[in-house]
């Protein structure tokens, strides 16, 4: 959760700075960037949460029922997506990564 938030900040900061240059040149607007970032992030979130859950869920000894595994996977994936997109939102609002993390 928080790790996903913190790793998103520097990447999105570089992307945001590039977006401001292109916006100033009138190359594109905000909506294409939002759609592109969402499309790019979703496969990463789905794959990384599946890899983590396969190892974690069964090593901890949770129930072996498929419905419970996929429910846990759903909640974990949604949690990871929320933290990731929250990090992107904070980076869009604040001027730099240190401020977005709340350390300044």
C-alpha positions in Angstrom: 0.0 0.0 0.0 2.3 2.7 1.3 5.2 1.3 -0.7 3.1 1.6 -3.9 2.4 5.2 -2.9 6.0 6.1 -2.3 7.4 4.4 -5.5 4.8 6.1 -7.6 5.8 9.6 -6.6 9.2 10.0 -8.4 8.0 8.3 -11.5 4.9 10.5 -11.7 6.9 13.6 -10.9 9.0 13.1 -14.1 5.9 12.4 -16.1 4.2 15.5 -14.7 7.1 17.7 -15.7 7.1 16.2 -19.2 3.3 16.8 -19.4 3.8 20.5 -18.5 6.3 21.0 -21.3 4.0 19.3 -23.8 1.0 21.2 -22.5 2.8 24.5 -22.9 3.6 23.5 -26.5 -0.1 22.7 -27.0 0.7 19.1 -27.9 -2.0 17.5 -25.7 -4.3 18.0 -22.8 -4.9 16.3 -19.4 -7.4 13.6 -20.4 -5.1 11.7 -22.8 -2.5 11.6 -20.1 -4.9 10.3 -17.4 -6.2 7.6 -19.8 -2.7 6.6 -20.8 -1.4 6.4 -17.2 -4.5 4.4 -16.1 -4.1 1.9 -19.0 -0.4 1.5 -18.3 -0.8 1.0 -14.6 -3.7 -1.5 -14.5 -1.7 -4.5 -16.0 1.2 -3.8 -13.6 -1.2 -3.7 -10.6 -3.0 -6.9 -11.6 0.2 -8.8 -12.3 2.2 -7.7 -9.3 -0.7 -8.3 -6.9 -1.2 -11.7 -8.3 2.4 -12.6 -8.0 2.5 -11.4 -4.4 -0.8 -13.1 -3.5 0.2 -16.5 -4.9 3.2 -16.6 -2.6 1.7 -14.8 0.4 -1.8 -16.3 0.6 -0.7 -20.0 0.6 2.4 -19.6 2.7 0.4 -17.9 5.5 -2.0 -20.9 5.4 -5.3 -19.2 4.5 -8.3 -21.2 3.2 -7.7 -23.2 0.0 -11.1 -22.4 -1.4 -10.8 -20.6 -4.8 -13.6 -18.1 -3.9 -11.8 -16.9 -0.8 -8.4 -16.6 -2.6 -10.0 -14.5 -5.4 -11.9 -12.4 -2.9 -8.6 -11.7 -1.1 -6.9 -11.0 -4.4 -9.7 -8.5 -5.3 -9.4 -6.6 -2.1 -5.6 -6.6 -2.2 -5.6 -5.4 -5.9 -8.1 -2.7 -5.2 -6.1 -1.6 -2.2 -2.9 -1.5 -4.3 -4.7 0.5 -7.0 -6.1 3.0 -4.5 -2.6 3.7 -3.1 -1.0 3.9 -6.5 -3.6 6.3 -7.9 -3.6 8.3 -4.6 0.2 8.7 -5.0 -0.4 10.0 -8.5 -3.0 12.4 -7.3 -0.8 13.8 -4.5 2.0 14.2 -7.0 -0.3 16.2 -9.3 -1.4 18.5 -6.4 1.9 19.1 -4.7 5.1 20.7 -6.2 7.6 17.9 -5.4 7.8 14.3 -4.0 9.0 15.3 -0.6 6.0 17.6 0.0 3.6 14.9 -1.5 5.0 12.4 1.1 4.4 14.9 3.9 8.0 15.2 5.0 8.3 18.9 4.5 
